[in-house]
Amino acid sequence: MPQAIGFGAADAAIRVYVKNRPPLVEFQQLDTLLALDKEAIEKINAEAGNGWRKVFNVYAKWLFALHGAQGMVGELESWQQLRDQLLLRQHSNTALLFSTPEFDNQALHVIAGRTYAQELAAQLALGINLIWLDKEFAVDQKNGVIVCPYFDYRQLSNIKIAKLCQLINELLPSHTFGFAKD
């Protein structure tokens, strides 16, 4: 199995795949999984542009919507706290990956962006069977894969975050995607 490349926990149960990595020198040759902390996320936000701030914020908003309603975020009271205290930490159970997806049914695999999902499907034999529900969302229930809009406020709006949560709860009810704090 190829090495996962990106940010977060090595054994993450929630794996989000994006096409591009932050345009900072230290990440261009990254060939492993790097756990982040609040300062690292703030540095990427400051130096890599507003697009990366949106990725981290939307990721945290989605996780808070997914887990907050189930009371699974402990003492965290907002998505901002989740981002600052949990997201992409070593033991957070979350990852943001730049490497080619490796699917197993032990994790939730989210491919951020229809175009990226279509590129992956055209280039690789991913071993998944995506069923497109509409122009933006697709699922492979057996492998725990969901395609959703890219993690940006306009593309994955609050309404679409709610839809993503609903799809996970309806289509993947047997999967458990909780997380723990460092």
C-alpha positions in Angstrom: 0.0 0.0 0.0 1.5 3.4 -1.0 2.4 5.9 1.7 -0.3 8.4 2.5 0.8 12.0 1.9 -0.9 14.9 3.6 -1.9 16.2 7.0 -3.4 14.5 10.0 -3.6 11.1 11.7 -2.0 8.0 10.1 -5.0 5.8 11.1 -7.6 8.4 10.4 -11.2 7.1 10.0 -12.1 10.4 8.2 -10.0 10.9 5.1 -10.5 13.8 2.8 -8.7 13.8 -0.6 -7.9 17.0 -2.4 -6.0 17.5 -5.6 -3.5 20.2 -4.6 -1.3 20.8 -1.6 -0.6 24.2 -0.1 1.8 26.2 -2.4 4.5 26.5 0.3 8.0 25.2 -0.3 8.0 22.9 2.8 5.0 20.9 1.4 6.0 20.5 -2.2 8.3 17.5 -1.5 6.2 16.2 1.5 6.2 12.4 1.2 4.5 11.4 4.5 1.6 12.3 6.7 2.3 15.3 8.9 0.2 16.0 12.0 -0.7 19.7 12.3 -1.4 21.9 15.2 -3.1 25.3 15.5 0.1 27.2 14.7 0.8 25.1 11.6 -2.8 25.7 10.3 -2.5 29.4 11.0 0.9 29.5 9.2 -0.7 27.8 6.1 -3.7 30.2 6.3 -1.4 33.2 6.4 1.1 32.2 3.8 -0.9 30.0 1.3 -3.8 32.2 0.9 -7.5 32.5 1.6 -8.3 29.2 -0.3 -6.5 27.2 2.4 -8.3 29.0 5.2 -11.5 28.0 3.5 -10.5 24.3 3.3 -9.7 24.1 7.0 -12.7 26.1 8.0 -15.1 24.1 5.8 -13.6 20.8 7.0 -14.1 21.9 10.6 -17.6 23.1 10.0 -18.5 19.8 8.3 -17.1 17.7 11.2 -18.8 19.8 13.8 -22.1 19.4 11.9 -21.6 15.7 11.6 -20.5 15.0 15.1 -21.9 18.0 17.1 -25.5 16.9 16.6 -24.5 13.5 18.0 -22.7 15.0 21.0 -19.4 13.5 19.9 -17.3 16.6 20.1 -17.0 16.6 23.9 -16.4 20.1 25.4 -15.9 21.7 22.0 -18.7 24.3 21.5 -18.0 25.5 17.9 -16.5 24.5 14.7 -13.7 27.1 15.3 -12.8 25.3 18.5 -12.8 22.0 16.6 -10.5 23.5 14.0 -8.1 25.0 16.6 -8.0 22.1 19.1 -8.6 18.9 17.0 -8.5 19.1 13.3 -5.7 17.1 11.6 -3.9 16.4 14.9 -1.9 13.2 15.4 -4.7 11.4 17.2 -7.7 13.3 15.8 -8.9 10.5 13.5 -8.9 13.1 10.6 -6.7 13.4 7.6 -6.4 15.7 4.5 -4.6 13.7 1.8 -2.8 14.7 -1.4 -1.9 11.2 -2.3 -3.8 8.8 -4.6 -6.7 7.4 -2.6 -6.4 4.0 -1.1 -9.9 2.9 -0.2 -10.8 0.5 2.6 -14.1 0.1 4.3 -12.7 1.0 7.7 -12.7 4.7 6.9 -14.9 7.4 5.4 -13.3 8.5 2.2 -14.4 11.9 0.9 -13.2 13.1 -2.4 -13.5 16.9 -2.5 -14.6 18.0 -5.9 -16.4 16.4 -8.8 -13.7 17.3 -11.3 -11.0 15.7 -9.1 -13.1 12.6 -8.6 -13.7 12.3 -12.4 -9.9 12.8 -13.0 -9.1 10.0 -10.5 -11.6 7.7 -12.1 -10.3 8.3 -15.6 -6.6 7.9 -14.6 -6.8 5.1 -12.2 -8.5 1.8 -11.5 -9.6 2.9 -8.0 -11.7 -0.2 -7.4 -14.8 1.8 -6.5 -18.2 2.1 -8.1 -19.4 5.7 -7.8 -23.1 6.2 -8.1 -23.8 9.9 -9.0 -26.8 11.2 -7.0 -26.7 14.6 -8.7 -24.1 16.8 -10.4 -22.1 17.3 -7.1 -22.6 14.2 -4.9 -21.7 10.6 -5.6 -21.3 7.5 -3.3 -19.9 4.1 -3.2 -21.6 2.7 -0.2 -19.6 -0.6 -0.1 -16.3 1.2 0.1 -17.4 4.2 2.3 -16.6 6.7 -0.5 -18.5 10.0 -1.0 -17.7 12.7 -3.6 -18.8 16.2 -2.6 -18.1 19.7 -3.7 -14.7 21.1 -2.9 -14.2 22.5 0.6 -15.0 26.1 -0.2 -17.8 28.3 1.3 -19.5 28.7 -2.1 -19.1 25.2 -3.3 -19.8 23.3 0.0 -22.2 25.8 1.5 -24.0 25.1 4.9 -26.9 23.6 3.0 -24.5 21.2 1.2 -22.7 20.4 4.4 -26.1 19.3 5.8 -26.6 17.2 2.7 -23.2 15.6 3.1 -24.0 14.8 6.7 -27.3 13.3 5.8 -25.7 11.2 3.1 -23.2 9.8 5.5 -25.9 9.0 8.1 -28.2 7.4 5.6 -25.9 5.6 3.3 -23.1 4.7 5.6 -24.9 4.0 8.9 -22.7 1.0 9.8 -19.5 3.1 9.7 -18.3 4.9 12.8 -16.3 8.0 12.2 -15.6 9.4 15.6 -12.5 11.1 16.7 -10.3 11.6 19.7 -8.3 14.5 21.0 -4.5 14.5 21.4 
